[in-house]
Amino acid sequence: MKKITKGCLVKLNVDLCFTFKNGGLRKYPHSTDENDNHGAFEGIRLANTKDVKEWNKQPYSKGLTSAGESRLPPTAFLHRVYKNRVYTVIKARCRGRWSYRTWPGQTLLLDTYTGYEIYVDRNVLEVV
């Protein structure tokens, strides 16, 4: 098994990500049946300035929370990584920072279809 390094091409390891009925070895779906049936795995992309501007235009961004504090914009969004696509590794070993926390064991990928950088668990990827 090859080691994941910066600049290499990777894809999802189907055995680790999906259930028996979708070609994998899992008994239960990793996140949801919908993702499992669509051949998708959830990654995280960080919010950019465009996302924050769009969020500020929405009516639910106005006002206060139940604790009387102002509403904060989201720091990250779920982004699907698909099993039939190949992704480029930007950072092979990194710690994602979103939702005001850090998440170890991540790999930063470039989704060439959307242009977003996506954090995905390192253990579910394999080198092409």
Residue, then its C-alpha position, 0 to 999 in steps of 0.5 A: m500500500k502506497k503512502i499518501t503524500k502531497g501532490c498524489l492522487v487519491k480516491l475513497n477506499v470503498d471497503l471502509c466507506f460503504t455498506f455491503k449493498n454498495g460495494g463496501l464491507r461496512k454493516y451500517p452506513h458511515s453517516t447516512d443511507e442517502n450518502d451511502n446510496h449516492g457513493a458519497f462520503e462527508g468531508i468538510r470545507l471551510a467557509n470563505t468570505k463569499d459564504v459569510k456574505e451570503w449568510n449575512k443576507q439571510p433573515y436568520s442571521k439577524g437578531l439574537t440567540s436565545a442566550g441574548e448573543s449575536r448570531l455567528p456565521p458558520t465556520a465550515f460546511l459539509h461537502r461530499v466526496y464521491k467514490n468515482r472521483v479522483y482528488t489531489v492531495i494538498k496536505a497529506r497529514c494535517r489537523g483541520r480547524w473548524s467550528y472553533r475546534t481542531w480535528p486531527g487525522q485529516t487530509l486536505l484535498l482539492d476537489t477539481y470539480t468545484g475548486y474547494e479544499i476539503y478536509v477528509d479523514r485520512n484513514v478512508l483514502e487510498v492512493v490511485 
